C-alpha cells in the first residue's frame, strides 16, 4: 500500500547532468614537503584565490590534514590536479 504523503521525486536530464558535472572535488592534502608560501602562491596563481583566502586554505590543510579547493566536472578538476601536482602539491580528486 502506498503512502499518499510520500511523493516520488523526479529530475530532468539537465538536472542530473548538472549534478554529475559538478560532483567532483579537488582535495589539497597536508604534506611535509611544501611550504606555506608555495601553497599560497599556487592557490593564487592557478585558482585565482586572494592571498587571504589562500592563507586560510593553507592553515586549514595544515590543521585538518586536507581541504577541498575546487569543485567542478571531472575533466576540469583533473586539469587542475595535474597542474598542482606538477608544482609538487599533494592533491587528489574525490
Biopython code that builds the backbone (N, CA, C, O; Angstrom):
import numpy as np
from Bio.PDB.StructureBuilder import StructureBuilder

atoms = [
    (1, "UNK", "N", (0.845, -1.172, 0.000)),
    (1, "UNK", "CA", (0.000, 0.000, 0.000)),
    (1, "UNK", "C", (0.891, 1.236, 0.000)),
    (1, "UNK", "O", (1.817, 1.337, 0.804)),
    (2, "UNK", "N", (0.616, 2.164, -0.891)),
    (2, "UNK", "CA", (1.457, 3.356, -0.990)),
    (2, "UNK", "C", (0.977, 4.443, -0.038)),
    (2, "UNK", "O", (-0.209, 4.547, 0.274)),
    (3, "UNK", "N", (1.908, 5.228, 0.402)),
    (3, "UNK", "CA", (1.615, 6.325, 1.314)),
    (3, "UNK", "C", (1.391, 7.580, 0.488)),
    (3, "UNK", "O", (2.318, 8.033, -0.183)),
    (4, "UNK", "N", (0.191, 8.161, 0.512)),
    (4, "UNK", "CA", (-0.080, 9.338, -0.322)),
    (4, "UNK", "C", (0.735, 10.568, 0.092)),
    (4, "UNK", "O", (0.876, 11.504, -0.696)),
    (5, "UNK", "N", (1.262, 10.578, 1.297)),
    (5, "UNK", "CA", (2.057, 11.723, 1.752)),
    (5, "UNK", "C", (3.471, 11.706, 1.167)),
    (5, "UNK", "O", (4.159, 12.727, 1.171)),
    (6, "UNK", "N", (3.902, 10.549, 0.667)),
    (6, "UNK", "CA", (5.244, 10.430, 0.095)),
    (6, "UNK", "C", (5.145, 10.623, -1.405)),
    (6, "UNK", "O", (4.465, 9.872, -2.104)),
    (7, "UNK", "N", (5.836, 11.643, -1.887)),
    (7, "UNK", "CA", (5.838, 11.902, -3.320)),
    (7, "UNK", "C", (7.151, 11.438, -3.918)),
    (7, "UNK", "O", (8.217, 11.618, -3.330)),
    (8, "UNK", "N", (7.060, 10.844, -5.088)),
    (8, "UNK", "CA", (8.267, 10.431, -5.768)),
    (8, "UNK", "C", (8.911, 11.667, -6.393)),
    (8, "UNK", "O", (8.243, 12.465, -7.051)),
    (9, "UNK", "N", (10.219, 11.812, -6.175)),
    (9, "UNK", "CA", (10.929, 12.963, -6.696)),
    (9, "UNK", "C", (11.474, 12.621, -8.069)),
    (9, "UNK", "O", (12.111, 11.583, -8.250)),
    (10, "UNK", "N", (11.225, 13.488, -9.031)),
    (10, "UNK", "CA", (11.736, 13.256, -10.380)),
    (10, "UNK", "C", (12.675, 14.391, -10.765)),
    (10, "UNK", "O", (12.532, 15.524, -10.305)),
    (11, "UNK", "N", (13.629, 14.064, -11.612)),
    (11, "UNK", "CA", (14.617, 15.040, -12.060)),
    (11, "UNK", "C", (14.671, 15.037, -13.577)),
    (11, "UNK", "O", (14.493, 13.996, -14.210)),
    (12, "UNK", "N", (14.915, 16.196, -14.157)),
    (12, "UNK", "CA", (15.101, 16.270, -15.598)),
    (12, "UNK", "C", (16.517, 15.811, -15.919)),
    (12, "UNK", "O", (17.379, 15.760, -15.041)),
    (13, "UNK", "N", (16.745, 15.483, -17.166)),
    (13, "UNK", "CA", (18.085, 15.088, -17.607)),
    (13, "UNK", "C", (19.078, 16.220, -17.344)),
    (13, "UNK", "O", (20.214, 15.968, -16.940)),
    (14, "UNK", "N", (18.658, 17.453, -17.570)),
    (14, "UNK", "CA", (19.549, 18.599, -17.322)),
    (14, "UNK", "C", (19.956, 18.686, -15.853)),
    (14, "UNK", "O", (21.112, 18.978, -15.547)),
    (15, "UNK", "N", (19.017, 18.436, -14.946)),
    (15, "UNK", "CA", (19.341, 18.475, -13.517)),
    (15, "UNK", "C", (20.320, 17.365, -13.142)),
    (15, "UNK", "O", (21.252, 17.589, -12.369)),
    (16, "UNK", "N", (20.110, 16.187, -13.682)),
    (16, "UNK", "CA", (21.001, 15.058, -13.392)),
    (16, "UNK", "C", (22.399, 15.334, -13.927)),
    (16, "UNK", "O", (23.388, 15.074, -13.241)),
    (17, "UNK", "N", (22.489, 15.856, -15.137)),
    (17, "UNK", "CA", (23.793, 16.155, -15.724)),
    (17, "UNK", "C", (24.493, 17.281, -14.971)),
    (17, "UNK", "O", (25.716, 17.261, -14.828)),
    (18, "UNK", "N", (23.733, 18.260, -14.488)),
    (18, "UNK", "CA", (24.329, 19.356, -13.719)),
    (18, "UNK", "C", (24.967, 18.817, -12.444)),
    (18, "UNK", "O", (26.058, 19.245, -12.067)),
    (19, "UNK", "N", (24.305, 17.894, -11.786)),
    (19, "UNK", "CA", (24.862, 17.282, -10.578)),
    (19, "UNK", "C", (26.097, 16.460, -10.938)),
    (19, "UNK", "O", (27.120, 16.540, -10.258)),
    (20, "UNK", "N", (26.001, 15.676, -12.003)),
    (20, "UNK", "CA", (27.120, 14.831, -12.421)),
    (20, "UNK", "C", (28.330, 15.678, -12.809)),
    (20, "UNK", "O", (29.467, 15.317, -12.505)),
    (21, "UNK", "N", (28.087, 16.796, -13.475)),
    (21, "UNK", "CA", (29.191, 17.665, -13.903)),
    (21, "UNK", "C", (29.914, 18.272, -12.713)),
    (21, "UNK", "O", (31.121, 18.507, -12.774)),
    (22, "UNK", "N", (29.202, 18.521, -11.653)),
    (22, "UNK", "CA", (29.793, 19.233, -10.520)),
    (22, "UNK", "C", (29.985, 18.343, -9.303)),
    (22, "UNK", "O", (30.017, 18.829, -8.172)),
    (23, "UNK", "N", (30.112, 17.062, -9.528)),
    (23, "UNK", "CA", (30.189, 16.155, -8.380)),
    (23, "UNK", "C", (31.622, 15.817, -7.980)),
    (23, "UNK", "O", (31.827, 14.992, -7.090)),
    (24, "UNK", "N", (32.600, 16.423, -8.605)),
    (24, "UNK", "CA", (33.991, 16.118, -8.281)),
    (24, "UNK", "C", (34.634, 17.296, -7.556)),
    (24, "UNK", "O", (34.352, 18.462, -7.831)),
    (25, "UNK", "N", (35.521, 16.937, -6.610)),
    (25, "UNK", "CA", (36.215, 17.970, -5.840)),
    (25, "UNK", "C", (37.709, 17.706, -5.884)),
    (25, "UNK", "O", (38.154, 16.558, -5.865)),
    (26, "UNK", "N", (38.471, 18.781, -5.942)),
    (26, "UNK", "CA", (39.920, 18.688, -5.870)),
    (26, "UNK", "C", (40.314, 18.884, -4.410)),
    (26, "UNK", "O", (39.984, 19.900, -3.797)),
    (27, "UNK", "N", (41.020, 17.906, -3.865)),
    (27, "UNK", "CA", (41.414, 17.926, -2.460)),
    (27, "UNK", "C", (42.910, 18.219, -2.365)),
    (27, "UNK", "O", (43.726, 17.570, -3.020)),
    (28, "UNK", "N", (43.249, 19.198, -1.548)),
    (28, "UNK", "CA", (44.638, 19.513, -1.241)),
    (28, "UNK", "C", (44.969, 18.882, 0.103)),
    (28, "UNK", "O", (44.274, 19.110, 1.093)),
    (29, "UNK", "N", (46.036, 18.085, 0.133)),
    (29, "UNK", "CA", (46.442, 17.342, 1.334)),
    (29, "UNK", "C", (47.657, 17.981, 1.991)),
    (29, "UNK", "O", (48.506, 18.571, 1.323)),
    (30, "UNK", "N", (47.720, 17.855, 3.282)),
    (30, "UNK", "CA", (48.888, 18.298, 4.026)),
    (30, "UNK", "C", (50.070, 17.374, 3.710)),
    (30, "UNK", "O", (49.895, 16.163, 3.572)),
    (31, "UNK", "N", (51.241, 17.935, 3.599)),
    (31, "UNK", "CA", (52.448, 17.127, 3.423)),
    (31, "UNK", "C", (53.609, 17.821, 4.128)),
    (31, "UNK", "O", (53.485, 18.963, 4.572)),
    (32, "UNK", "N", (54.711, 17.135, 4.225)),
    (32, "UNK", "CA", (55.891, 17.681, 4.891)),
    (32, "UNK", "C", (56.879, 18.286, 3.900)),
    (32, "UNK", "O", (58.016, 18.590, 4.261)),
    (33, "UNK", "N", (56.453, 18.459, 2.663)),
    (33, "UNK", "CA", (57.348, 18.912, 1.606)),
    (33, "UNK", "C", (57.166, 20.395, 1.300)),
    (33, "UNK", "O", (58.138, 21.148, 1.235)),
    (34, "UNK", "N", (55.914, 20.809, 1.112)),
    (34, "UNK", "CA", (55.635, 22.161, 0.634)),
    (34, "UNK", "C", (55.541, 23.187, 1.758)),
    (34, "UNK", "O", (55.018, 22.910, 2.838)),
    (35, "UNK", "N", (56.062, 24.378, 1.473)),
    (35, "UNK", "CA", (55.977, 25.473, 2.436)),
    (35, "UNK", "C", (54.618, 26.163, 2.310)),
    (35, "UNK", "O", (53.931, 26.030, 1.298)),
    (36, "UNK", "N", (54.251, 26.889, 3.341)),
    (36, "UNK", "CA", (53.033, 27.688, 3.281)),
    (36, "UNK", "C", (53.100, 28.643, 2.089)),
    (36, "UNK", "O", (52.128, 28.785, 1.347)),
    (37, "UNK", "N", (54.240, 29.290, 1.909)),
    (37, "UNK", "CA", (54.383, 30.266, 0.828)),
    (37, "UNK", "C", (54.146, 29.640, -0.537)),
    (37, "UNK", "O", (53.496, 30.243, -1.391)),
    (38, "UNK", "N", (54.667, 28.437, -0.752)),
    (38, "UNK", "CA", (54.484, 27.774, -2.049)),
    (38, "UNK", "C", (53.025, 27.400, -2.268)),
    (38, "UNK", "O", (52.495, 27.594, -3.362)),
    (39, "UNK", "N", (52.372, 26.867, -1.240)),
    (39, "UNK", "CA", (50.957, 26.502, -1.351)),
    (39, "UNK", "C", (50.126, 27.749, -1.659)),
    (39, "UNK", "O", (49.282, 27.730, -2.556)),
    (40, "UNK", "N", (50.360, 28.808, -0.930)),
    (40, "UNK", "CA", (49.623, 30.063, -1.134)),
    (40, "UNK", "C", (49.852, 30.594, -2.549)),
    (40, "UNK", "O", (48.909, 30.996, -3.231)),
    (41, "UNK", "N", (51.105, 30.591, -2.978)),
    (41, "UNK", "CA", (51.447, 31.040, -4.327)),
    (41, "UNK", "C", (50.660, 30.249, -5.383)),
    (41, "UNK", "O", (50.081, 30.839, -6.295)),
    (42, "UNK", "N", (50.641, 28.928, -5.261)),
    (42, "UNK", "CA", (49.956, 28.077, -6.243)),
    (42, "UNK", "C", (48.447, 28.315, -6.245)),
    (42, "UNK", "O", (47.830, 28.376, -7.308)),
    (43, "UNK", "N", (47.860, 28.449, -5.074)),
    (43, "UNK", "CA", (46.420, 28.695, -4.990)),
    (43, "UNK", "C", (46.048, 30.028, -5.631)),
    (43, "UNK", "O", (45.008, 30.146, -6.279)),
    (44, "UNK", "N", (46.897, 31.016, -5.446)),
    (44, "UNK", "CA", (46.641, 32.327, -6.043)),
    (44, "UNK", "C", (46.868, 32.301, -7.556)),
    (44, "UNK", "O", (46.062, 32.836, -8.317)),
    (45, "UNK", "N", (47.955, 31.684, -7.982)),
    (45, "UNK", "CA", (48.315, 31.688, -9.405)),
    (45, "UNK", "C", (47.347, 30.870, -10.253)),
    (45, "UNK", "O", (46.899, 31.329, -11.304)),
    (46, "UNK", "N", (47.024, 29.665, -9.802)),
    (46, "UNK", "CA", (46.248, 28.760, -10.648)),
    (46, "UNK", "C", (44.752, 28.761, -10.372)),
    (46, "UNK", "O", (43.964, 28.481, -11.275)),
    (47, "UNK", "N", (44.344, 29.069, -9.148)),
    (47, "UNK", "CA", (42.919, 29.008, -8.804)),
    (47, "UNK", "C", (42.322, 30.375, -8.494)),
    (47, "UNK", "O", (41.161, 30.473, -8.096)),
    (48, "UNK", "N", (43.110, 31.426, -8.676)),
    (48, "UNK", "CA", (42.636, 32.802, -8.502)),
    (48, "UNK", "C", (42.101, 33.114, -7.106)),
    (48, "UNK", "O", (41.227, 33.967, -6.953)),
    (49, "UNK", "N", (42.617, 32.434, -6.097)),
    (49, "UNK", "CA", (42.263, 32.805, -4.734)),
    (49, "UNK", "C", (43.000, 34.091, -4.369)),
    (49, "UNK", "O", (44.090, 34.361, -4.874)),
    (50, "UNK", "N", (42.391, 34.875, -3.488)),
    (50, "UNK", "CA", (43.097, 36.032, -2.956)),
    (50, "UNK", "C", (44.167, 35.526, -1.989)),
    (50, "UNK", "O", (44.153, 34.363, -1.586)),
    (51, "UNK", "N", (45.082, 36.404, -1.627)),
    (51, "UNK", "CA", (46.124, 35.993, -0.677)),
    (51, "UNK", "C", (45.492, 35.552, 0.646)),
    (51, "UNK", "O", (45.904, 34.552, 1.234)),
    (52, "UNK", "N", (44.497, 36.300, 1.104)),
    (52, "UNK", "CA", (43.826, 35.955, 2.364)),
    (52, "UNK", "C", (43.159, 34.580, 2.272)),
    (52, "UNK", "O", (43.310, 33.756, 3.174)),
    (53, "UNK", "N", (42.418, 34.329, 1.180)),
    (53, "UNK", "CA", (41.744, 33.038, 1.004)),
    (53, "UNK", "C", (42.757, 31.898, 0.952)),
    (53, "UNK", "O", (42.552, 30.848, 1.561)),
    (54, "UNK", "N", (43.844, 32.109, 0.226)),
    (54, "UNK", "CA", (44.874, 31.080, 0.091)),
    (54, "UNK", "C", (45.525, 30.780, 1.442)),
    (54, "UNK", "O", (45.816, 29.625, 1.749)),
    (55, "UNK", "N", (45.751, 31.817, 2.243)),
    (55, "UNK", "CA", (46.311, 31.612, 3.580)),
    (55, "UNK", "C", (45.356, 30.798, 4.452)),
    (55, "UNK", "O", (45.784, 29.906, 5.185)),
    (56, "UNK", "N", (44.061, 31.109, 4.372)),
    (56, "UNK", "CA", (43.066, 30.372, 5.161)),
    (56, "UNK", "C", (43.043, 28.895, 4.764)),
    (56, "UNK", "O", (42.956, 28.020, 5.626)),
    (57, "UNK", "N", (43.122, 28.622, 3.469)),
    (57, "UNK", "CA", (43.154, 27.238, 2.985)),
    (57, "UNK", "C", (44.419, 26.543, 3.488)),
    (57, "UNK", "O", (44.358, 25.408, 3.961)),
    (58, "UNK", "N", (45.557, 27.215, 3.387)),
    (58, "UNK", "CA", (46.823, 26.614, 3.828)),
    (58, "UNK", "C", (46.754, 26.248, 5.309)),
    (58, "UNK", "O", (47.215, 25.178, 5.705)),
    (59, "UNK", "N", (46.182, 27.128, 6.127)),
    (59, "UNK", "CA", (46.053, 26.825, 7.562)),
    (59, "UNK", "C", (45.090, 25.669, 7.802)),
    (59, "UNK", "O", (45.333, 24.822, 8.661)),
    (60, "UNK", "N", (43.983, 25.635, 7.032)),
    (60, "UNK", "CA", (43.020, 24.532, 7.188)),
    (60, "UNK", "C", (43.687, 23.201, 6.844)),
    (60, "UNK", "O", (43.522, 22.217, 7.566)),
    (61, "UNK", "N", (44.434, 23.170, 5.751)),
    (61, "UNK", "CA", (45.143, 21.954, 5.351)),
    (61, "UNK", "C", (46.150, 21.559, 6.436)),
    (61, "UNK", "O", (46.264, 20.384, 6.786)),
    (62, "UNK", "N", (46.862, 22.526, 6.952)),
    (62, "UNK", "CA", (47.858, 22.264, 7.998)),
    (62, "UNK", "C", (47.208, 21.681, 9.253)),
    (62, "UNK", "O", (47.724, 20.734, 9.845)),
    (63, "UNK", "N", (46.073, 22.254, 9.653)),
    (63, "UNK", "CA", (45.418, 21.838, 10.897)),
    (63, "UNK", "C", (44.518, 20.622, 10.769)),
    (63, "UNK", "O", (44.416, 19.824, 11.699)),
    (64, "UNK", "N", (43.861, 20.474, 9.618)),
    (64, "UNK", "CA", (42.875, 19.399, 9.447)),
    (64, "UNK", "C", (43.355, 18.272, 8.530)),
    (64, "UNK", "O", (42.719, 17.221, 8.451)),
    (65, "UNK", "N", (44.469, 18.489, 7.845)),
    (65, "UNK", "CA", (45.024, 17.440, 7.005)),
    (65, "UNK", "C", (44.641, 17.519, 5.541)),
    (65, "UNK", "O", (45.342, 16.983, 4.682)),
    (66, "UNK", "N", (43.517, 18.194, 5.250)),
    (66, "UNK", "CA", (43.089, 18.322, 3.850)),
    (66, "UNK", "C", (42.040, 19.406, 3.739)),
    (66, "UNK", "O", (41.478, 19.857, 4.737)),
    (67, "UNK", "N", (41.780, 19.825, 2.485)),
    (67, "UNK", "CA", (40.757, 20.830, 2.222)),
    (67, "UNK", "C", (40.326, 20.709, 0.764)),
    (67, "UNK", "O", (41.165, 20.564, -0.126)),
    (68, "UNK", "N", (39.018, 20.768, 0.522)),
    (68, "UNK", "CA", (38.524, 20.824, -0.857)),
    (68, "UNK", "C", (38.795, 22.231, -1.381)),
    (68, "UNK", "O", (38.405, 23.218, -0.757)),
    (69, "UNK", "N", (39.461, 22.318, -2.526)),
    (69, "UNK", "CA", (39.848, 23.628, -3.043)),
    (69, "UNK", "C", (39.157, 23.997, -4.347)),
    (69, "UNK", "O", (39.252, 25.139, -4.795)),
    (70, "UNK", "N", (38.457, 23.036, -4.966)),
    (70, "UNK", "CA", (37.776, 23.316, -6.229)),
    (70, "UNK", "C", (36.718, 22.250, -6.467)),
    (70, "UNK", "O", (36.932, 21.078, -6.158)),
    (71, "UNK", "N", (35.572, 22.655, -7.018)),
    (71, "UNK", "CA", (34.528, 21.719, -7.423)),
    (71, "UNK", "C", (34.230, 21.946, -8.894)),
    (71, "UNK", "O", (34.305, 23.070, -9.392)),
    (72, "UNK", "N", (33.892, 20.869, -9.578)),
    (72, "UNK", "CA", (33.546, 21.002, -10.988)),
    (72, "UNK", "C", (33.479, 19.660, -11.678)),
    (72, "UNK", "O", (33.393, 18.614, -11.034)),
    (73, "UNK", "N", (33.520, 19.704, -12.992)),
    (73, "UNK", "CA", (33.481, 18.472, -13.778)),
    (73, "UNK", "C", (34.779, 17.708, -13.564)),
    (73, "UNK", "O", (35.796, 18.281, -13.172)),
    (74, "UNK", "N", (34.730, 16.416, -13.824)),
    (74, "UNK", "CA", (35.934, 15.606, -13.658)),
    (74, "UNK", "C", (37.062, 16.141, -14.544)),
    (74, "UNK", "O", (38.213, 16.219, -14.114)),
    (75, "UNK", "N", (36.726, 16.507, -15.776)),
    (75, "UNK", "CA", (37.737, 16.992, -16.713)),
    (75, "UNK", "C", (38.411, 18.258, -16.183)),
    (75, "UNK", "O", (39.636, 18.371, -16.212)),
    (76, "UNK", "N", (37.607, 19.212, -15.698)),
    (76, "UNK", "CA", (38.160, 20.459, -15.157)),
    (76, "UNK", "C", (39.045, 20.178, -13.942)),
    (76, "UNK", "O", (40.155, 20.700, -13.836)),
    (77, "UNK", "N", (38.543, 19.356, -13.039)),
    (77, "UNK", "CA", (39.280, 19.049, -11.815)),
    (77, "UNK", "C", (40.592, 18.338, -12.149)),
    (77, "UNK", "O", (41.626, 18.614, -11.542)),
    (78, "UNK", "N", (40.543, 17.436, -13.106)),
    (78, "UNK", "CA", (41.738, 16.681, -13.484)),
    (78, "UNK", "C", (42.815, 17.602, -14.067)),
    (78, "UNK", "O", (44.003, 17.386, -13.827)),
    (79, "UNK", "N", (42.419, 18.618, -14.822)),
    (79, "UNK", "CA", (43.379, 19.586, -15.363)),
    (79, "UNK", "C", (44.112, 20.279, -14.215)),
    (79, "UNK", "O", (45.339, 20.383, -14.223)),
    (80, "UNK", "N", (43.347, 20.752, -13.229)),
    (80, "UNK", "CA", (43.972, 21.451, -12.104)),
    (80, "UNK", "C", (44.777, 20.510, -11.212)),
    (80, "UNK", "O", (45.784, 20.909, -10.627)),
    (81, "UNK", "N", (44.328, 19.263, -11.112)),
    (81, "UNK", "CA", (45.091, 18.281, -10.328)),
    (81, "UNK", "C", (46.482, 18.118, -10.933)),
    (81, "UNK", "O", (47.485, 18.119, -10.219)),
    (82, "UNK", "N", (46.530, 17.980, -12.248)),
    (82, "UNK", "CA", (47.820, 17.800, -12.926)),
    (82, "UNK", "C", (48.707, 19.036, -12.783)),
    (82, "UNK", "O", (49.913, 18.913, -12.569)),
    (83, "UNK", "N", (48.120, 20.214, -12.898)),
    (83, "UNK", "CA", (48.896, 21.452, -12.755)),
    (83, "UNK", "C", (49.495, 21.541, -11.358)),
    (83, "UNK", "O", (50.692, 21.781, -11.200)),
    (84, "UNK", "N", (48.644, 21.345, -10.335)),
    (84, "UNK", "CA", (49.120, 21.481, -8.957)),
    (84, "UNK", "C", (50.081, 20.360, -8.578)),
    (84, "UNK", "O", (51.028, 20.582, -7.824)),
    (85, "UNK", "N", (49.845, 19.160, -9.095)),
    (85, "UNK", "CA", (50.783, 18.063, -8.856)),
    (85, "UNK", "C", (52.133, 18.398, -9.486)),
    (85, "UNK", "O", (53.184, 18.098, -8.920)),
    (86, "UNK", "N", (52.093, 19.021, -10.655)),
    (86, "UNK", "CA", (53.315, 19.449, -11.318)),
    (86, "UNK", "C", (54.098, 20.484, -10.499)),
    (86, "UNK", "O", (55.315, 20.608, -10.632)),
    (87, "UNK", "N", (53.380, 21.213, -9.662)),
    (87, "UNK", "CA", (54.016, 22.184, -8.768)),
    (87, "UNK", "C", (54.479, 21.533, -7.453)),
    (87, "UNK", "O", (55.040, 22.193, -6.579)),
    (88, "UNK", "N", (54.227, 20.220, -7.340)),
    (88, "UNK", "CA", (54.682, 19.499, -6.161)),
    (88, "UNK", "C", (53.662, 19.365, -5.042)),
    (88, "UNK", "O", (53.958, 18.786, -3.997)),
    (89, "UNK", "N", (52.437, 19.908, -5.258)),
    (89, "UNK", "CA", (51.422, 19.794, -4.219)),
    (89, "UNK", "C", (50.825, 18.393, -4.191)),
    (89, "UNK", "O", (50.808, 17.698, -5.207)),
    (90, "UNK", "N", (50.340, 17.987, -3.034)),
    (90, "UNK", "CA", (49.695, 16.684, -2.889)),
    (90, "UNK", "C", (48.196, 16.891, -3.034)),
    (90, "UNK", "O", (47.546, 17.445, -2.148)),
    (91, "UNK", "N", (47.649, 16.434, -4.174)),
    (91, "UNK", "CA", (46.242, 16.654, -4.488)),
    (91, "UNK", "C", (45.612, 15.360, -4.993)),
    (91, "UNK", "O", (46.294, 14.475, -5.509)),
    (92, "UNK", "N", (44.289, 15.274, -4.829)),
    (92, "UNK", "CA", (43.551, 14.125, -5.342)),
    (92, "UNK", "C", (42.150, 14.586, -5.730)),
    (92, "UNK", "O", (41.724, 15.686, -5.378)),
    (93, "UNK", "N", (41.451, 13.737, -6.451)),
    (93, "UNK", "CA", (40.084, 14.019, -6.879)),
    (93, "UNK", "C", (39.128, 13.131, -6.104)),
    (93, "UNK", "O", (39.343, 11.924, -5.985)),
    (94, "UNK", "N", (38.075, 13.733, -5.581)),
    (94, "UNK", "CA", (37.005, 12.977, -4.906)),
    (94, "UNK", "C", (35.759, 13.082, -5.720)),
    (94, "UNK", "O", (34.727, 12.524, -5.346)),
]
sb = StructureBuilder()
sb.init_structure("model")
sb.init_model(0)
sb.init_chain("A")
sb.init_seg("    ")
for serial, (resi, resn, name, xyz) in enumerate(atoms, 1):
    if name == "N":
        sb.init_residue(resn, " ", resi, " ")
    sb.init_atom(name, np.array(xyz, "f"), 0.0, 1.0, " ", f" {name:<3s}", serial, name[0])
structure = sb.get_structure()
